[in-house]
Amino acid sequence: IRKMPSYHAVILAKNETGRVNLYRLISESHLKYFSRRPKLPKSLYLEYCEGLMIGSACEAGELYRAILEEKPEEEIDRLVKFYDYLEIQPLGNNAFMVRDSDKYPQIQDENDLMEINRKIVSLGEEYNKLVVATCDVHFLNPEDEVYRRIIMAGKGFKDADFQAPLYYRTTAEMLSEFQYLGAKKAEEIVITN
């Protein structure tokens, strides 16, 4: 039996119907698909997607991975059409790719990470999809990374001492993170969208 890959996604409720459907998906994922982590087949999402929005998520999302792996344009097209909105994150969130050149040979430096984010922004423009700057927040303040480092070391992560800056950023900090896209685009993805 070939195990299908799993990807991250973000599901948001737009209204009361969406809230009920989101709860249904959460319950189903825990009761029927839980294996170390809750999972959710796309088919189940499609069955209960009324009132919901789905975002492309972080570097572990299907769209980001397809771009990283240079999948054919038809595959990228299919993925962009599936998601309601696209996400990009600060470069520091994905700095582990620069450090792990064996696993990510196509990522040499931050410029390569910027190019992936630019590609996602370009796809958003081409397909008329909102692109939103998100941060994958795991702790409140930058100095709180020490607690996540301890937890990850306890779980056996070899790179636990190289914590990504996954802290809660202010609007000004997020705008600063995306200045390489230009001030107008940074404002659009950080504030407007």
N, C-alpha and C positions, 0 to 999 in steps of 0.2 A: 504494500500500500504506500503510495507516494503522498507524503505530507505536503499539503498546500501551504504556501507562504502566508504569513499573517502580517498585517500592516496596522499602523495607528490611524485613527480618524477622530474627528471631534464632532459630536452630535449635539445640536442645540434645539430646544423646544421653542417654537414661535408662538404658541397659543395653548389653550387648555387641552385640545385634542393631542397636540404634540407632547405635552407633559404626560398624559396618560400613556401614549405610545412609547415615550422614552422609558417610563417605569416598566412597561411591558418588556421592552428590549433588555433592560437591566436584569429583570427577573429571569427571563429566558436564558440570558448569557451566563448567569450564575448557576441556574438549575440544570441546564442541558449541555453547556459548552465549556464549563470550567475545567481547566487543567493547568494548575499552578497560577493561572491568570484567567480572568473572564475573557471570553472571545465571543464574537458575533458574526455569523455568516452574512454576507451581503444580501443574500436572498431573504433573510429574515428582516433586515433593515428595509428592503424594498417592499415587503409585505406591510410594514407598519410605518412607512415614511410620512404619512399625512401629518402635517403640522410640525415637521422636523426639518432641520437644515443640516447638511453634512459638510464638514470642512476637511481639506486635504492633509492637515496636521503637519508634523515636524519632519525631520530627516528620516524617520521610521515610517513615514506615510508612503502610500503607493505611488503618488505622483512624483515626489522628490526622488524616490528610488528609481523610478523609470527614467527620469532625467539623468540621474547619476550614472545609471547603467547604459545610457545612450540607446534606449529602446526605440523602435521605429516610430515615425511620426503618427502612424495610424493608432498605435497604442497610446501615445501621449494624447491624441485627439479624443479617444474613447474615455480616458481618465478625466481630462479636463471637463468634458461634458457631464460626467457623472457627479462631480462635486458642485455644491451650491456656491462655495467660495473657496479661495485658495489662500494658503498661509505661507509666510516667510518669517524667519526668526533671526535674531542677532547672530553675527558670525561666531562669537565665542561659544554659542551653544553647540556648534559643530566643529570646534577646533580639534576634537579628538580624531577627526578624519585626517587632518594635516599631520598629526603625530603618528598615525598608524598607516604609513605608506605601503605596507605589505597588503593590508586589506583594502585600502583605497588609493591605488596607484594613480588614479586620474585626478586626485586632489593633492596638489603640490604646496599650495599656500592659500592665504585668505582671498587672493584674487579669484581662484577657482570657486570658492564658496560664494563670492559676490556674483560670479557669472551664473551660478545656479539660481540664486535669488532673482537676478535680472531676467533670466529665462522665465521664471514663474510670473513675474510682473508682466512680461511681454505676453505670455499666454493669457493672463487676465485681461489685458487690453484687447487682444485678438478675439477672444471668445466672450467679451463683455461680462466677465466675472469679477466680483469684488476680490481684491487682494488685501489681506489683513496682516498687519505686523503683530505677531504674538510672541510670547517669551518662554513658554514651558516652565513656569515658576515652580520651584521645589522648596524654596525657603524665602523668608521675608527680606532679610538684610544680607549684604555681601559677606559679612563676617560669620553668618550662620552656616556657611558651607562646611565648617568643621564638623557639624553634627551629621551631615550627609556623608562626609568622608568616613566617619567612624562606622556608620551603618553599612556603607558599601565595602569597607575593608572587612567587616565582620561577615559579609556575604561572599568574600573571596575575590572581589574585583581587584585585579592587579594594578589598575590605573586609578585607584581610589584617591590618591594624593593629587590627581590632576582634575579637580572639580571644575565643571563648566560654570560660568557665571549665571546660574539659574535663579537669580534673586528678582524680587518684584521691583520693576523699574518705574520711575516717574515718567510722565509724558515727555518731559525735556530729555531724559536719558534715552527714551525710545527714539525720539526724533534724531538725536545725535547718532544712534546706531545705524540709521539708514540714510545718512547724508550723502553717501556715495550714489544714491539714486536721484539726487537733486532735492532741493528744499521743498518744492511743490509736491513731488511724488511721495516724499517722506511724510509730509503732512496728510496727504490723502490716505496712505495705508495705516498710519498711526492714529490719526484723529478722525477723519471723515468716515472711513470705512469701519 
